Amino acid sequence: MALTMVRVTKLCKQFGEHKVLVDVDLEVARGDTYAVIGPSGSGKSTLLRCINHLEVPTSGSVEIDGQPMALSKEHSSRARERHLNQQRSQVGMVFQRFNLFPHRTALGNVMEGLIAVRSLPKQEARDKAVAMLDDVGLGDKRDDYPAQLSGGQQQRVAIARALVMEPKVMLFDEATSALDPELVEDVLNVMRKLAEGGLTMIVVTHEMNFARDAAKRVIFMDYGAIVEEGTPEEIFVAPQEERTKSFLRKVLHQ
């Protein structure tokens, strides 16, 4: 039986009166890739942001590798902050926008967390960053600045920056949606390689081929709730819910 790496229980998120997530339950096994699909505004990105507490859930809980993401209010604010920072260091996240430091090279961007967060010696950080850039196919671009890189290359630097911290879980929030179509495949290939390598990943995506080919499980969300979950074959070949069928008819026949 695979161990659960991410457990989400009765997760709710409200902004004012607007309910963005409604009683979301989710278990992601260690080493599995979960693809989250659904229409815009269905709560997919908010779910990721609540998992790593970039957004604080209104109610419910998140556990990473058996540990709560956030401590209860019975603990001091300092203890809660220290615990949250520790838990966040286990979770890598890649956004639509690359958020690279423009004044640092690709290598400098990947080294930053190793030095600032992990306090590694500069040479060790450099060696790890060089190896990670090689892994994502950018070894020859290590001295380039973000402005000198294509969007796809910048996104691969962002992935390398997250991976070099050796997270237990990677969250991808529409990592290819800001890219020109011809650059998407390079980024998806890096993500496929990570999935094949057994990294635990939750991927919010509009790329249905990736969801079908690379994910172990697919989740369809709408109106802040998980409508349906299953294997790629179950979701794409024989969906049970009418809302899932309607969504797939639209996106697969564009």
N, C-alpha and C positions, 0 to 999 in steps of 0.2 A: 504494500500500500504506500503510495507516494505521500510524502510529508507535505502538509500545507505550508506554503511560504507566505501567502497573503490571505488574510481572513477579514472580510468586511461584514459587519452584522448590523442590520436594521439602520443603515446609514441614511440620514436625512439632512438636507441642506435647504435653508430658506434665505432669501434676500427680501426682507420686509415680509409682505404677504405672499410673495411668489415662491412656490415650492419647486426647487430645481431638481432635488433628489428625494425620492419617496421610498423609504424602507428597502434600501438596496442590500441584498445578501449576496456575497460572492466568495468563493474559495478558489484560489489558484495554487495548484500543486507545484512544488519545487521542480524547476527545469522545464515547465510548460510555457508555451506562448498562447496568450489569450488575445484575440482580436475583438475590439468593441466597435460595432457598426450601428448606424442609425441616422436619422435626419438631423440637420442642424438644429440646435436648441433642445436636444433631447437629454442633455445632462452628461454627455460622455466626457467632455473636458473637465467639468466640475468634479466628476467622480475621481479622475486622476489627481486633481488638485487637493481633494479631500483625503485621498490615500496618503499623500506625503505632507498633509496639513499646511499646504500653501493657502488653502481655505480651511478654516476650522469648521468641522461638521456641527450642525445644529443639535443633532443627537445621533446616537449609535456609536459604533467603535470600529477601529482598524487595528489589526495586529500584523506585524511583520516578523516572520520566523518565530512565532509564539510570544512575542513581546508587544505590549500595547504601544501604539504610536504616541499616545499622549497619556501622561499620568493624570489621576483625578485631582480635583481642587483641594483635597486633603493635604497634598504635598505643597511645600513652599514654591513660590514662583521661580526661585532660582533652581530648585531641583527639577521642576517641570521643564524649564528652558534647557537645562543641561541634558535631560533625558530626550527631549524632542530633537535636539541637535545630534545626539548620538544615533537616534533612530533614522533621522533624515540622511545621515552619512551612509546608511545601508541602501538608500533608494536613489538611483540615478534618474534624471528626467531630461528629456529632449523635447523642446517646444517647436511650434511652427516657425518662429523666428529664432535665429541662431544665437543671438545675445552674446556674441564674441566681443572681447575687448579689442577695439579698433587699433589701439596703439601697441598691441602685442602681436608677435608673429604667431603662426599656427602652433609652433612648439611652445612659445610662451604661454599661450592660452591653455594648452593641455597641462603644462607644468604647474600652473597657478595653484590649483587645489592641493596638489601634493605638497607644495611648500607652505601655503597659508593655512591649510586645514590639517594635513597630516604631519607637518613639520619635518619633512624629509630633507636630508642634505641636498644641495642644489644638483650635484652630479648624479646622485641616485634618481632624483626627480627627472632630470634630463634623460637618463637612460630609459626609464620607464615610459616617458612621453614619446621618445623616438620610436621605441618598439610599438607603441600603440598607434602612432601615425602610420607606421609601416603596415600594421594589421588592417587599417581602413583604406589602404591604397594611396596614402598621401606622403610617403616617405620623402618624395622629391619636392614637396611643397612646404617643408617644415619652417623655412626661413621667410616664407611669404606672409604678408599681412592680409587680414580679411578682405580689404578692398581689392587685392590682387587675385582673389579666389572667386570662382563661380559660386552660385548659390548652393549647388550640390556639394561642392568641396567644403564650403563653410559649414554645411550641416554635418558632413562627415567629421570635421574638426570638433563640432559640438558633441557628437556621439563619442569620439575619442576622449574628450574632456570628461564626460560622465563615466566612461568605462574604466579609465585609468585609476579611478577611485575604488575599483573592485566592489561595486555594489552587489547586494544580494538580489535586487530586483531592478529592472529598468522599465520606466514608463515613457511611452512615446505618444505625444499629443499632436496628431496630424503632422508628423515630421516631414512629409513630402508636399503638403498642400500649398506652400509658398514657392515651390520650385517650378521652373519651366519644365514642360512635359519630358523633354529629352534628357533632363538631369535626374528625373525621379528614379530611374532604374538603378543608377549607381548607389543611391542611398538604400533602396530596398534590398539590393544584393548584400550590403553590409548587414542589414537587419536579418535577412534570411540566414546568413552565416552564423549570426549570434543565436538564432533560434535552433539551428542544427547543432550548435555547440552546447546546448542545454542551459542557457541563461534564462532565468525566469523573467518573462516580459508581459506587460499589458500594453497593447498597441491600439490606440484610437486611430482609425484609418478610414479613408474613402476608397482605398485601393482594394477592391474586392478580390482581385487575383491573389494578392498577398494574403488576405484573410483566408482564402480557400486553400492556398498551397502551403503556407508556412505555419498557420496556427493549429494548435491542438484542439482548442475550443473557440467557438464564436459566440459572442453575446450580442443580441439585438436590443437596443434601448429606444424607448420613446416616452415622452412626457415624464422624464425623470425616473423611470422604472425599467427594470429588466423584463422585457416582454417574453423573450425566448432565449434559451441557451442550449447549445449542443455541439456536436462535432461539425466540422465544415460540411460534410456530406449531409448531415441532418438539416442544417440551416439552409444550405444552398440548393439541395436537391429535393428535400421533402419537408419544408417548413410547416409547422402546425398552426401557427397563429395567422389570422387574416392580415393583421397589420404588417407582419414580417413579409408575407407574400406580396402585399401591395408595394412595400418599399423596394423589395428586390426586383419586382417587375420594372419599376422606374429606373433603378440604377444600372441594371444589367442590360437594358435595351435602349440606352441613350445613343 
